Amino acid sequence: MPRTLASEFGQGLGSRERRQARAPVTELARVRRVHGILQRELARALGVSPATLSGVENGWRAPWPRLRADCARIFDVSEEALFPPDERLRR
């Protein structure tokens, strides 16, 4: 069987590990994981759907001002720390 990047990348990893190994992730996602908070828990605290939060964390959706402020408050950090200006949206 021919070797592919996909087969080598995912070999020996469970689905959670494969998801976590993907890059790049935003600083928000990194901080959430460091604090041990599940995406659905943070989404509930922010009053958004897990799909919406996923879009922000994966760079598909821009974080709006209220979301930025609420995330900064929850993690007790500045908005600039969670949403650095060098993070760009994926298109």
PDB file of N, CA, C and O in Angstrom:
ATOM      1  N   MET A   1       0.853  -1.174   0.000  1.00  0.00           N
ATOM      2  CA  MET A   1       0.000   0.000   0.000  1.00  0.00           C
ATOM      3  C   MET A   1       0.900   1.238   0.000  1.00  0.00           C
ATOM      4  O   MET A   1       1.846   1.302   0.785  1.00  0.00           O
ATOM      5  N   PRO A   2       0.627   2.225  -0.866  1.00  0.00           N
ATOM      6  CA  PRO A   2       1.469   3.416  -0.914  1.00  0.00           C
ATOM      7  C   PRO A   2       1.317   4.247   0.348  1.00  0.00           C
ATOM      8  O   PRO A   2       0.230   4.357   0.916  1.00  0.00           O
ATOM      9  N   ARG A   3       2.429   4.829   0.775  1.00  0.00           N
ATOM     10  CA  ARG A   3       2.409   5.676   1.961  1.00  0.00           C
ATOM     11  C   ARG A   3       1.993   7.089   1.556  1.00  0.00           C
ATOM     12  O   ARG A   3       2.466   7.635   0.560  1.00  0.00           O
ATOM     13  N   THR A   4       1.114   7.650   2.339  1.00  0.00           N
ATOM     14  CA  THR A   4       0.679   9.021   2.089  1.00  0.00           C
ATOM     15  C   THR A   4       0.938   9.843   3.339  1.00  0.00           C
ATOM     16  O   THR A   4       1.108   9.308   4.434  1.00  0.00           O
ATOM     17  N   LEU A   5       0.963  11.135   3.152  1.00  0.00           N
ATOM     18  CA  LEU A   5       1.147  12.021   4.288  1.00  0.00           C
ATOM     19  C   LEU A   5       0.020  11.826   5.291  1.00  0.00           C
ATOM     20  O   LEU A   5       0.255  11.812   6.499  1.00  0.00           O
ATOM     21  N   ALA A   6      -1.186  11.679   4.801  1.00  0.00           N
ATOM     22  CA  ALA A   6      -2.331  11.509   5.695  1.00  0.00           C
ATOM     23  C   ALA A   6      -2.200  10.236   6.522  1.00  0.00           C
ATOM     24  O   ALA A   6      -2.498  10.244   7.716  1.00  0.00           O
ATOM     25  N   SER A   7      -1.762   9.153   5.909  1.00  0.00           N
ATOM     26  CA  SER A   7      -1.640   7.913   6.666  1.00  0.00           C
ATOM     27  C   SER A   7      -0.503   7.990   7.673  1.00  0.00           C
ATOM     28  O   SER A   7      -0.613   7.441   8.769  1.00  0.00           O
ATOM     29  N   GLU A   8       0.585   8.662   7.320  1.00  0.00           N
ATOM     30  CA  GLU A   8       1.692   8.808   8.259  1.00  0.00           C
ATOM     31  C   GLU A   8       1.328   9.760   9.390  1.00  0.00           C
ATOM     32  O   GLU A   8       1.685   9.529  10.544  1.00  0.00           O
ATOM     33  N   PHE A   9       0.614  10.833   9.053  1.00  0.00           N
ATOM     34  CA  PHE A   9       0.253  11.827  10.059  1.00  0.00           C
ATOM     35  C   PHE A   9      -0.676  11.236  11.113  1.00  0.00           C
ATOM     36  O   PHE A   9      -0.472  11.455  12.307  1.00  0.00           O
ATOM     37  N   GLY A  10      -1.682  10.499  10.691  1.00  0.00           N
ATOM     38  CA  GLY A  10      -2.684  10.007  11.615  1.00  0.00           C
ATOM     39  C   GLY A  10      -2.374   8.679  12.256  1.00  0.00           C
ATOM     40  O   GLY A  10      -3.134   8.213  13.105  1.00  0.00           O
ATOM     41  N   GLN A  11      -1.286   8.060  11.874  1.00  0.00           N
ATOM     42  CA  GLN A  11      -0.979   6.727  12.358  1.00  0.00           C
ATOM     43  C   GLN A  11      -0.730   6.732  13.860  1.00  0.00           C
ATOM     44  O   GLN A  11       0.115   7.472  14.362  1.00  0.00           O
ATOM     45  N   GLY A  12      -1.480   5.893  14.567  1.00  0.00           N
ATOM     46  CA  GLY A  12      -1.290   5.737  15.990  1.00  0.00           C
ATOM     47  C   GLY A  12      -1.953   6.806  16.850  1.00  0.00           C
ATOM     48  O   GLY A  12      -1.805   6.789  18.072  1.00  0.00           O
ATOM     49  N   LEU A  13      -2.662   7.713  16.250  1.00  0.00           N
ATOM     50  CA  LEU A  13      -3.328   8.761  17.013  1.00  0.00           C
ATOM     51  C   LEU A  13      -4.833   8.556  16.998  1.00  0.00           C
ATOM     52  O   LEU A  13      -5.406   8.160  15.983  1.00  0.00           O
ATOM     53  N   GLY A  14      -5.469   8.828  18.134  1.00  0.00           N
ATOM     54  CA  GLY A  14      -6.916   8.806  18.186  1.00  0.00           C
ATOM     55  C   GLY A  14      -7.473  10.068  17.559  1.00  0.00           C
ATOM     56  O   GLY A  14      -6.717  10.977  17.215  1.00  0.00           O
ATOM     57  N   SER A  15      -8.787  10.135  17.407  1.00  0.00           N
ATOM     58  CA  SER A  15      -9.391  11.293  16.737  1.00  0.00           C
ATOM     59  C   SER A  15      -9.135  12.582  17.505  1.00  0.00           C
ATOM     60  O   SER A  15      -8.923  13.625  16.887  1.00  0.00           O
ATOM     61  N   ARG A  16      -9.149  12.541  18.829  1.00  0.00           N
ATOM     62  CA  ARG A  16      -8.894  13.749  19.610  1.00  0.00           C
ATOM     63  C   ARG A  16      -7.460  14.232  19.398  1.00  0.00           C
ATOM     64  O   ARG A  16      -7.226  15.428  19.225  1.00  0.00           O
ATOM     65  N   GLU A  17      -6.511  13.311  19.410  1.00  0.00           N
ATOM     66  CA  GLU A  17      -5.114  13.682  19.205  1.00  0.00           C
ATOM     67  C   GLU A  17      -4.888  14.239  17.813  1.00  0.00           C
ATOM     68  O   GLU A  17      -4.112  15.180  17.644  1.00  0.00           O
ATOM     69  N   ARG A  18      -5.560  13.668  16.798  1.00  0.00           N
ATOM     70  CA  ARG A  18      -5.423  14.194  15.438  1.00  0.00           C
ATOM     71  C   ARG A  18      -5.962  15.618  15.357  1.00  0.00           C
ATOM     72  O   ARG A  18      -5.361  16.478  14.713  1.00  0.00           O
ATOM     73  N   ARG A  19      -7.101  15.866  16.015  1.00  0.00           N
ATOM     74  CA  ARG A  19      -7.662  17.215  16.009  1.00  0.00           C
ATOM     75  C   ARG A  19      -6.721  18.187  16.700  1.00  0.00           C
ATOM     76  O   ARG A  19      -6.529  19.304  16.219  1.00  0.00           O
ATOM     77  N   GLN A  20      -6.133  17.784  17.813  1.00  0.00           N
ATOM     78  CA  GLN A  20      -5.247  18.670  18.555  1.00  0.00           C
ATOM     79  C   GLN A  20      -3.927  18.891  17.831  1.00  0.00           C
ATOM     80  O   GLN A  20      -3.272  19.911  18.039  1.00  0.00           O
ATOM     81  N   ALA A  21      -3.533  17.952  16.987  1.00  0.00           N
ATOM     82  CA  ALA A  21      -2.265  18.080  16.282  1.00  0.00           C
ATOM     83  C   ALA A  21      -2.353  19.031  15.092  1.00  0.00           C
ATOM     84  O   ALA A  21      -1.329  19.483  14.580  1.00  0.00           O
ATOM     85  N   ARG A  22      -3.566  19.334  14.656  1.00  0.00           N
ATOM     86  CA  ARG A  22      -3.730  20.250  13.525  1.00  0.00           C
ATOM     87  C   ARG A  22      -3.224  21.638  13.876  1.00  0.00           C
ATOM     88  O   ARG A  22      -3.330  22.073  15.023  1.00  0.00           O
ATOM     89  N   ALA A  23      -2.695  22.308  12.923  1.00  0.00           N
ATOM     90  CA  ALA A  23      -2.202  23.667  13.152  1.00  0.00           C
ATOM     91  C   ALA A  23      -2.585  24.514  11.958  1.00  0.00           C
ATOM     92  O   ALA A  23      -2.828  23.938  10.897  1.00  0.00           O
ATOM     93  N   PRO A  24      -2.656  25.776  12.034  1.00  0.00           N
ATOM     94  CA  PRO A  24      -2.441  26.542  13.256  1.00  0.00           C
ATOM     95  C   PRO A  24      -3.728  26.692  14.050  1.00  0.00           C
ATOM     96  O   PRO A  24      -4.822  26.579  13.499  1.00  0.00           O
ATOM     97  N   VAL A  25      -3.596  26.941  15.312  1.00  0.00           N
ATOM     98  CA  VAL A  25      -4.757  27.262  16.140  1.00  0.00           C
ATOM     99  C   VAL A  25      -4.568  28.679  16.651  1.00  0.00           C
ATOM    100  O   VAL A  25      -3.449  29.188  16.715  1.00  0.00           O
ATOM    101  N   THR A  26      -5.653  29.295  17.006  1.00  0.00           N
ATOM    102  CA  THR A  26      -5.578  30.652  17.520  1.00  0.00           C
ATOM    103  C   THR A  26      -5.134  30.635  18.977  1.00  0.00           C
ATOM    104  O   THR A  26      -5.156  29.601  19.644  1.00  0.00           O
ATOM    105  N   GLU A  27      -4.741  31.783  19.436  1.00  0.00           N
ATOM    106  CA  GLU A  27      -4.350  31.919  20.836  1.00  0.00           C
ATOM    107  C   GLU A  27      -5.530  31.612  21.752  1.00  0.00           C
ATOM    108  O   GLU A  27      -5.349  31.027  22.820  1.00  0.00           O
ATOM    109  N   LEU A  28      -6.728  31.997  21.348  1.00  0.00           N
ATOM    110  CA  LEU A  28      -7.915  31.684  22.136  1.00  0.00           C
ATOM    111  C   LEU A  28      -8.039  30.183  22.353  1.00  0.00           C
ATOM    112  O   LEU A  28      -8.278  29.742  23.477  1.00  0.00           O
ATOM    113  N   ALA A  29      -7.883  29.397  21.302  1.00  0.00           N
ATOM    114  CA  ALA A  29      -7.987  27.942  21.420  1.00  0.00           C
ATOM    115  C   ALA A  29      -6.882  27.397  22.330  1.00  0.00           C
ATOM    116  O   ALA A  29      -7.129  26.515  23.152  1.00  0.00           O
ATOM    117  N   ARG A  30      -5.673  27.924  22.182  1.00  0.00           N
ATOM    118  CA  ARG A  30      -4.550  27.460  23.000  1.00  0.00           C
ATOM    119  C   ARG A  30      -4.816  27.743  24.478  1.00  0.00           C
ATOM    120  O   ARG A  30      -4.621  26.868  25.322  1.00  0.00           O
ATOM    121  N   VAL A  31      -5.258  28.953  24.793  1.00  0.00           N
ATOM    122  CA  VAL A  31      -5.522  29.326  26.184  1.00  0.00           C
ATOM    123  C   VAL A  31      -6.668  28.490  26.754  1.00  0.00           C
ATOM    124  O   VAL A  31      -6.604  28.042  27.899  1.00  0.00           O
ATOM    125  N   ARG A  32      -7.702  28.283  25.961  1.00  0.00           N
ATOM    126  CA  ARG A  32      -8.833  27.454  26.427  1.00  0.00           C
ATOM    127  C   ARG A  32      -8.360  26.060  26.784  1.00  0.00           C
ATOM    128  O   ARG A  32      -8.747  25.518  27.820  1.00  0.00           O
ATOM    129  N   ARG A  33      -7.525  25.473  25.934  1.00  0.00           N
ATOM    130  CA  ARG A  33      -7.018  24.119  26.188  1.00  0.00           C
ATOM    131  C   ARG A  33      -6.123  24.078  27.420  1.00  0.00           C
ATOM    132  O   ARG A  33      -6.200  23.142  28.216  1.00  0.00           O
ATOM    133  N   VAL A  34      -5.276  25.089  27.578  1.00  0.00           N
ATOM    134  CA  VAL A  34      -4.390  25.152  28.751  1.00  0.00           C
ATOM    135  C   VAL A  34      -5.212  25.189  30.038  1.00  0.00           C
ATOM    136  O   VAL A  34      -4.831  24.581  31.038  1.00  0.00           O
ATOM    137  N   HIS A  35      -6.324  25.892  30.013  1.00  0.00           N
ATOM    138  CA  HIS A  35      -7.191  25.983  31.195  1.00  0.00           C
ATOM    139  C   HIS A  35      -8.083  24.751  31.371  1.00  0.00           C
ATOM    140  O   HIS A  35      -8.800  24.643  32.365  1.00  0.00           O
ATOM    141  N   GLY A  36      -8.043  23.837  30.424  1.00  0.00           N
ATOM    142  CA  GLY A  36      -8.827  22.609  30.537  1.00  0.00           C
ATOM    143  C   GLY A  36     -10.315  22.810  30.358  1.00  0.00           C
ATOM    144  O   GLY A  36     -11.121  22.055  30.900  1.00  0.00           O
ATOM    145  N   ILE A  37     -10.681  23.830  29.596  1.00  0.00           N
ATOM    146  CA  ILE A  37     -12.097  24.119  29.360  1.00  0.00           C
ATOM    147  C   ILE A  37     -12.500  23.556  28.004  1.00  0.00           C
ATOM    148  O   ILE A  37     -11.825  23.783  27.000  1.00  0.00           O
ATOM    149  N   LEU A  38     -13.591  22.830  27.986  1.00  0.00           N
ATOM    150  CA  LEU A  38     -14.098  22.288  26.729  1.00  0.00           C
ATOM    151  C   LEU A  38     -14.702  23.407  25.885  1.00  0.00           C
ATOM    152  O   LEU A  38     -15.186  24.410  26.410  1.00  0.00           O
ATOM    153  N   GLN A  39     -14.665  23.219  24.599  1.00  0.00           N
ATOM    154  CA  GLN A  39     -15.216  24.218  23.688  1.00  0.00           C
ATOM    155  C   GLN A  39     -16.694  24.469  23.982  1.00  0.00           C
ATOM    156  O   GLN A  39     -17.141  25.616  23.975  1.00  0.00           O
ATOM    157  N   ARG A  40     -17.440  23.421  24.235  1.00  0.00           N
ATOM    158  CA  ARG A  40     -18.872  23.601  24.494  1.00  0.00           C
ATOM    159  C   ARG A  40     -19.108  24.330  25.810  1.00  0.00           C
ATOM    160  O   ARG A  40     -20.098  25.051  25.940  1.00  0.00           O
ATOM    161  N   GLU A  41     -18.212  24.158  26.799  1.00  0.00           N
ATOM    162  CA  GLU A  41     -18.349  24.879  28.065  1.00  0.00           C
ATOM    163  C   GLU A  41     -18.104  26.380  27.867  1.00  0.00           C
ATOM    164  O   GLU A  41     -18.852  27.210  28.383  1.00  0.00           O
ATOM    165  N   LEU A  42     -17.058  26.716  27.123  1.00  0.00           N
ATOM    166  CA  LEU A  42     -16.773  28.118  26.863  1.00  0.00           C
ATOM    167  C   LEU A  42     -17.878  28.741  26.016  1.00  0.00           C
ATOM    168  O   LEU A  42     -18.285  29.876  26.261  1.00  0.00           O
ATOM    169  N   ALA A  43     -18.360  28.006  25.027  1.00  0.00           N
ATOM    170  CA  ALA A  43     -19.445  28.510  24.182  1.00  0.00           C
ATOM    171  C   ALA A  43     -20.668  28.828  25.029  1.00  0.00           C
ATOM    172  O   ALA A  43     -21.298  29.869  24.840  1.00  0.00           O
ATOM    173  N   ARG A  44     -21.005  27.956  25.949  1.00  0.00           N
ATOM    174  CA  ARG A  44     -22.157  28.187  26.822  1.00  0.00           C
ATOM    175  C   ARG A  44     -21.936  29.435  27.680  1.00  0.00           C
ATOM    176  O   ARG A  44     -22.849  30.247  27.835  1.00  0.00           O
ATOM    177  N   ALA A  45     -20.739  29.592  28.236  1.00  0.00           N
ATOM    178  CA  ALA A  45     -20.439  30.760  29.072  1.00  0.00           C
ATOM    179  C   ALA A  45     -20.508  32.059  28.272  1.00  0.00           C
ATOM    180  O   ALA A  45     -20.854  33.112  28.807  1.00  0.00           O
ATOM    181  N   LEU A  46     -20.174  31.970  26.982  1.00  0.00           N
ATOM    182  CA  LEU A  46     -20.191  33.155  26.116  1.00  0.00           C
ATOM    183  C   LEU A  46     -21.558  33.417  25.495  1.00  0.00           C
ATOM    184  O   LEU A  46     -21.798  34.489  24.940  1.00  0.00           O
ATOM    185  N   GLY A  47     -22.455  32.431  25.589  1.00  0.00           N
ATOM    186  CA  GLY A  47     -23.778  32.587  24.989  1.00  0.00           C
ATOM    187  C   GLY A  47     -23.787  32.419  23.483  1.00  0.00           C
ATOM    188  O   GLY A  47     -24.614  33.011  22.788  1.00  0.00           O
ATOM    189  N   VAL A  48     -22.855  31.602  22.974  1.00  0.00           N
ATOM    190  CA  VAL A  48     -22.804  31.314  21.539  1.00  0.00           C
ATOM    191  C   VAL A  48     -22.856  29.803  21.345  1.00  0.00           C
ATOM    192  O   VAL A  48     -22.699  29.042  22.300  1.00  0.00           O
ATOM    193  N   SER A  49     -23.072  29.381  20.128  1.00  0.00           N
ATOM    194  CA  SER A  49     -23.084  27.947  19.850  1.00  0.00           C
ATOM    195  C   SER A  49     -21.643  27.430  19.771  1.00  0.00           C
ATOM    196  O   SER A  49     -20.727  28.194  19.470  1.00  0.00           O
ATOM    197  N   PRO A  50     -21.444  26.147  20.038  1.00  0.00           N
ATOM    198  CA  PRO A  50     -20.108  25.571  19.860  1.00  0.00           C
ATOM    199  C   PRO A  50     -19.598  25.740  18.429  1.00  0.00           C
ATOM    200  O   PRO A  50     -18.396  25.910  18.219  1.00  0.00           O
ATOM    201  N   ALA A  51     -20.487  25.696  17.452  1.00  0.00           N
ATOM    202  CA  ALA A  51     -20.076  25.872  16.054  1.00  0.00           C
ATOM    203  C   ALA A  51     -19.538  27.281  15.812  1.00  0.00           C
ATOM    204  O   ALA A  51     -18.563  27.467  15.083  1.00  0.00           O
ATOM    205  N   THR A  52     -20.180  28.265  16.428  1.00  0.00           N
ATOM    206  CA  THR A  52     -19.710  29.647  16.289  1.00  0.00           C
ATOM    207  C   THR A  52     -18.341  29.808  16.926  1.00  0.00           C
ATOM    208  O   THR A  52     -17.445  30.406  16.331  1.00  0.00           O
ATOM    209  N   LEU A  53     -18.173  29.282  18.127  1.00  0.00           N
ATOM    210  CA  LEU A  53     -16.877  29.368  18.804  1.00  0.00           C
ATOM    211  C   LEU A  53     -15.810  28.630  18.014  1.00  0.00           C
ATOM    212  O   LEU A  53     -14.677  29.102  17.911  1.00  0.00           O
ATOM    213  N   SER A  54     -16.153  27.490  17.462  1.00  0.00           N
ATOM    214  CA  SER A  54     -15.210  26.745  16.628  1.00  0.00           C
ATOM    215  C   SER A  54     -14.754  27.582  15.448  1.00  0.00           C
ATOM    216  O   SER A  54     -13.572  27.585  15.105  1.00  0.00           O
ATOM    217  N   GLY A  55     -15.683  28.292  14.826  1.00  0.00           N
ATOM    218  CA  GLY A  55     -15.334  29.148  13.703  1.00  0.00           C
ATOM    219  C   GLY A  55     -14.352  30.236  14.096  1.00  0.00           C
ATOM    220  O   GLY A  55     -13.429  30.547  13.342  1.00  0.00           O
ATOM    221  N   VAL A  56     -14.543  30.815  15.269  1.00  0.00           N
ATOM    222  CA  VAL A  56     -13.625  31.848  15.757  1.00  0.00           C
ATOM    223  C   VAL A  56     -12.265  31.225  16.058  1.00  0.00           C
ATOM    224  O   VAL A  56     -11.231  31.761  15.659  1.00  0.00           O
ATOM    225  N   GLU A  57     -12.268  30.086  16.765  1.00  0.00           N
ATOM    226  CA  GLU A  57     -11.013  29.429  17.132  1.00  0.00           C
ATOM    227  C   GLU A  57     -10.220  28.947  15.922  1.00  0.00           C
ATOM    228  O   GLU A  57      -8.990  28.910  15.960  1.00  0.00           O
ATOM    229  N   ASN A  58     -10.902  28.586  14.871  1.00  0.00           N
ATOM    230  CA  ASN A  58     -10.220  28.071  13.690  1.00  0.00           C
ATOM    231  C   ASN A  58      -9.938  29.144  12.644  1.00  0.00           C
ATOM    232  O   ASN A  58      -9.412  28.856  11.569  1.00  0.00           O
ATOM    233  N   GLY A  59     -10.290  30.370  12.969  1.00  0.00           N
ATOM    234  CA  GLY A  59      -9.985  31.475  12.073  1.00  0.00           C
ATOM    235  C   GLY A  59     -10.940  31.647  10.910  1.00  0.00           C
ATOM    236  O   GLY A  59     -10.623  32.350   9.950  1.00  0.00           O
ATOM    237  N   TRP A  60     -12.106  31.018  10.978  1.00  0.00           N
ATOM    238  CA  TRP A  60     -13.093  31.159   9.907  1.00  0.00           C
ATOM    239  C   TRP A  60     -14.042  32.323  10.161  1.00  0.00           C
ATOM    240  O   TRP A  60     -14.643  32.850   9.225  1.00  0.00           O
ATOM    241  N   ARG A  61     -14.181  32.729  11.430  1.00  0.00           N
ATOM    242  CA  ARG A  61     -15.066  33.840  11.807  1.00  0.00           C
ATOM    243  C   ARG A  61     -14.260  34.863  12.585  1.00  0.00           C
ATOM    244  O   ARG A  61     -13.411  34.506  13.402  1.00  0.00           O
ATOM    245  N   ALA A  62     -14.524  36.111  12.335  1.00  0.00           N
ATOM    246  CA  ALA A  62     -13.868  37.176  13.095  1.00  0.00           C
ATOM    247  C   ALA A  62     -14.560  37.334  14.450  1.00  0.00           C
ATOM    248  O   ALA A  62     -15.790  37.335  14.517  1.00  0.00           O
ATOM    249  N   PRO A  63     -13.792  37.465  15.522  1.00  0.00           N
ATOM    250  CA  PRO A  63     -14.413  37.690  16.829  1.00  0.00           C
ATOM    251  C   PRO A  63     -14.943  39.117  16.918  1.00  0.00           C
ATOM    252  O   PRO A  63     -14.223  40.065  16.604  1.00  0.00           O
ATOM    253  N   TRP A  64     -16.164  39.276  17.333  1.00  0.00           N
ATOM    254  CA  TRP A  64     -16.763  40.590  17.452  1.00  0.00           C
ATOM    255  C   TRP A  64     -16.379  41.177  18.819  1.00  0.00           C
ATOM    256  O   TRP A  64     -15.956  40.443  19.712  1.00  0.00           O
ATOM    257  N   PRO A  65     -16.527  42.495  18.981  1.00  0.00           N
ATOM    258  CA  PRO A  65     -16.035  43.165  20.194  1.00  0.00           C
ATOM    259  C   PRO A  65     -16.541  42.571  21.506  1.00  0.00           C
ATOM    260  O   PRO A  65     -15.761  42.397  22.443  1.00  0.00           O
ATOM    261  N   ARG A  66     -17.815  42.262  21.586  1.00  0.00           N
ATOM    262  CA  ARG A  66     -18.358  41.706  22.837  1.00  0.00           C
ATOM    263  C   ARG A  66     -17.748  40.340  23.142  1.00  0.00           C
ATOM    264  O   ARG A  66     -17.433  40.055  24.297  1.00  0.00           O
ATOM    265  N   LEU A  67     -17.576  39.500  22.137  1.00  0.00           N
ATOM    266  CA  LEU A  67     -16.971  38.185  22.332  1.00  0.00           C
ATOM    267  C   LEU A  67     -15.530  38.339  22.805  1.00  0.00           C
ATOM    268  O   LEU A  67     -15.093  37.639  23.718  1.00  0.00           O
ATOM    269  N   ARG A  68     -14.796  39.252  22.185  1.00  0.00           N
ATOM    270  CA  ARG A  68     -13.405  39.506  22.579  1.00  0.00           C
ATOM    271  C   ARG A  68     -13.333  39.914  24.051  1.00  0.00           C
ATOM    272  O   ARG A  68     -12.507  39.402  24.807  1.00  0.00           O
ATOM    273  N   ALA A  69     -14.207  40.843  24.449  1.00  0.00           N
ATOM    274  CA  ALA A  69     -14.208  41.334  25.831  1.00  0.00           C
ATOM    275  C   ALA A  69     -14.586  40.225  26.817  1.00  0.00           C
ATOM    276  O   ALA A  69     -13.967  40.094  27.873  1.00  0.00           O
ATOM    277  N   ASP A  70     -15.595  39.433  26.475  1.00  0.00           N
ATOM    278  CA  ASP A  70     -16.036  38.353  27.367  1.00  0.00           C
ATOM    279  C   ASP A  70     -14.960  37.278  27.519  1.00  0.00           C
ATOM    280  O   ASP A  70     -14.747  36.768  28.620  1.00  0.00           O
ATOM    281  N   CYS A  71     -14.290  36.935  26.439  1.00  0.00           N
ATOM    282  CA  CYS A  71     -13.208  35.942  26.510  1.00  0.00           C
ATOM    283  C   CYS A  71     -12.064  36.454  27.383  1.00  0.00           C
ATOM    284  O   CYS A  71     -11.523  35.712  28.203  1.00  0.00           O
ATOM    285  N   ALA A  72     -11.704  37.702  27.206  1.00  0.00           N
ATOM    286  CA  ALA A  72     -10.626  38.300  28.002  1.00  0.00           C
ATOM    287  C   ALA A  72     -10.990  38.296  29.484  1.00  0.00           C
ATOM    288  O   ALA A  72     -10.142  38.026  30.334  1.00  0.00           O
ATOM    289  N   ARG A  73     -12.245  38.594  29.790  1.00  0.00           N
ATOM    290  CA  ARG A  73     -12.700  38.589  31.186  1.00  0.00           C
ATOM    291  C   ARG A  73     -12.657  37.184  31.776  1.00  0.00           C
ATOM    292  O   ARG A  73     -12.195  36.998  32.901  1.00  0.00           O
ATOM    293  N   ILE A  74     -13.130  36.205  31.032  1.00  0.00           N
ATOM    294  CA  ILE A  74     -13.158  34.824  31.514  1.00  0.00           C
ATOM    295  C   ILE A  74     -11.755  34.315  31.829  1.00  0.00           C
ATOM    296  O   ILE A  74     -11.546  33.652  32.846  1.00  0.00           O
ATOM    297  N   PHE A  75     -10.792  34.624  30.958  1.00  0.00           N
ATOM    298  CA  PHE A  75      -9.430  34.122  31.149  1.00  0.00           C
ATOM    299  C   PHE A  75      -8.530  35.113  31.885  1.00  0.00           C
ATOM    300  O   PHE A  75      -7.354  34.832  32.114  1.00  0.00           O
ATOM    301  N   ASP A  76      -9.078  36.266  32.255  1.00  0.00           N
ATOM    302  CA  ASP A  76      -8.345  37.293  32.992  1.00  0.00           C
ATOM    303  C   ASP A  76      -7.050  37.690  32.288  1.00  0.00           C
ATOM    304  O   ASP A  76      -5.978  37.738  32.892  1.00  0.00           O
ATOM    305  N   VAL A  77      -7.183  37.970  31.001  1.00  0.00           N
ATOM    306  CA  VAL A  77      -6.064  38.451  30.184  1.00  0.00           C
ATOM    307  C   VAL A  77      -6.576  39.581  29.302  1.00  0.00           C
ATOM    308  O   VAL A  77      -7.781  39.824  29.225  1.00  0.00           O
ATOM    309  N   SER A  78      -5.658  40.266  28.643  1.00  0.00           N
ATOM    310  CA  SER A  78      -6.079  41.349  27.750  1.00  0.00           C
ATOM    311  C   SER A  78      -6.643  40.775  26.452  1.00  0.00           C
ATOM    312  O   SER A  78      -6.326  39.651  26.064  1.00  0.00           O
ATOM    313  N   GLU A  79      -7.471  41.559  25.800  1.00  0.00           N
ATOM    314  CA  GLU A  79      -7.998  41.151  24.495  1.00  0.00           C
ATOM    315  C   GLU A  79      -6.863  40.943  23.503  1.00  0.00           C
ATOM    316  O   GLU A  79      -6.904  40.019  22.691  1.00  0.00           O
ATOM    317  N   GLU A  80      -5.849  41.801  23.568  1.00  0.00           N
ATOM    318  CA  GLU A  80      -4.722  41.695  22.643  1.00  0.00           C
ATOM    319  C   GLU A  80      -3.950  40.396  22.832  1.00  0.00           C
ATOM    320  O   GLU A  80      -3.378  39.869  21.878  1.00  0.00           O
ATOM    321  N   ALA A  81      -3.931  39.873  24.067  1.00  0.00           N
ATOM    322  CA  ALA A  81      -3.246  38.600  24.318  1.00  0.00           C
ATOM    323  C   ALA A  81      -4.006  37.435  23.680  1.00  0.00           C
ATOM    324  O   ALA A  81      -3.391  36.509  23.150  1.00  0.00           O
ATOM    325  N   LEU A  82      -5.328  37.478  23.728  1.00  0.00           N
ATOM    326  CA  LEU A  82      -6.132  36.396  23.150  1.00  0.00           C
ATOM    327  C   LEU A  82      -6.313  36.527  21.646  1.00  0.00           C
ATOM    328  O   LEU A  82      -6.447  35.530  20.936  1.00  0.00           O
ATOM    329  N   PHE A  83      -6.315  37.749  21.175  1.00  0.00           N
ATOM    330  CA  PHE A  83      -6.564  38.009  19.755  1.00  0.00           C
ATOM    331  C   PHE A  83      -5.466  38.905  19.198  1.00  0.00           C
ATOM    332  O   PHE A  83      -5.717  40.064  18.868  1.00  0.00           O
ATOM    333  N   PRO A  84      -4.251  38.375  19.091  1.00  0.00           N
ATOM    334  CA  PRO A  84      -3.142  39.203  18.602  1.00  0.00           C
ATOM    335  C   PRO A  84      -3.391  39.684  17.176  1.00  0.00           C
ATOM    336  O   PRO A  84      -4.029  38.997  16.378  1.00  0.00           O
ATOM    337  N   PRO A  85      -2.880  40.871  16.869  1.00  0.00           N
ATOM    338  CA  PRO A  85      -3.137  41.440  15.538  1.00  0.00           C
ATOM    339  C   PRO A  85      -2.544  40.627  14.392  1.00  0.00           C
ATOM    340  O   PRO A  85      -2.973  40.779  13.248  1.00  0.00           O
ATOM    341  N   ASP A  86      -1.571  39.770  14.674  1.00  0.00           N
ATOM    342  CA  ASP A  86      -0.969  38.989  13.590  1.00  0.00           C
ATOM    343  C   ASP A  86      -1.772  37.742  13.231  1.00  0.00           C
ATOM    344  O   ASP A  86      -1.442  37.063  12.258  1.00  0.00           O
ATOM    345  N   GLU A  87      -2.826  37.425  14.001  1.00  0.00           N
ATOM    346  CA  GLU A  87      -3.701  36.305  13.644  1.00  0.00           C
ATOM    347  C   GLU A  87      -4.665  36.775  12.561  1.00  0.00           C
ATOM    348  O   GLU A  87      -5.388  37.755  12.740  1.00  0.00           O
ATOM    349  N   ARG A  88      -4.666  36.086  11.472  1.00  0.00           N
ATOM    350  CA  ARG A  88      -5.532  36.462  10.351  1.00  0.00           C
ATOM    351  C   ARG A  88      -6.606  35.419  10.141  1.00  0.00           C
ATOM    352  O   ARG A  88      -6.454  34.252  10.504  1.00  0.00           O
ATOM    353  N   LEU A  89      -7.689  35.867   9.547  1.00  0.00           N
ATOM    354  CA  LEU A  89      -8.754  34.939   9.202  1.00  0.00           C
ATOM    355  C   LEU A  89      -8.334  34.067   8.040  1.00  0.00           C
ATOM    356  O   LEU A  89      -7.631  34.517   7.135  1.00  0.00           O
ATOM    357  N   ARG A  90      -8.762  32.827   8.067  1.00  0.00           N
ATOM    358  CA  ARG A  90      -8.576  31.947   6.899  1.00  0.00           C
ATOM    359  C   ARG A  90      -9.666  32.274   5.908  1.00  0.00           C
ATOM    360  O   ARG A  90     -10.802  32.545   6.296  1.00  0.00           O
ATOM    361  N   ARG A  91      -9.342  32.252   4.668  1.00  0.00           N
ATOM    362  CA  ARG A  91     -10.358  32.518   3.629  1.00  0.00           C
ATOM    363  C   ARG A  91     -10.440  31.367   2.691  1.00  0.00           C
ATOM    364  O   ARG A  91     -11.233  31.394   1.750  1.00  0.00           O
TER     365      ARG A  91
END
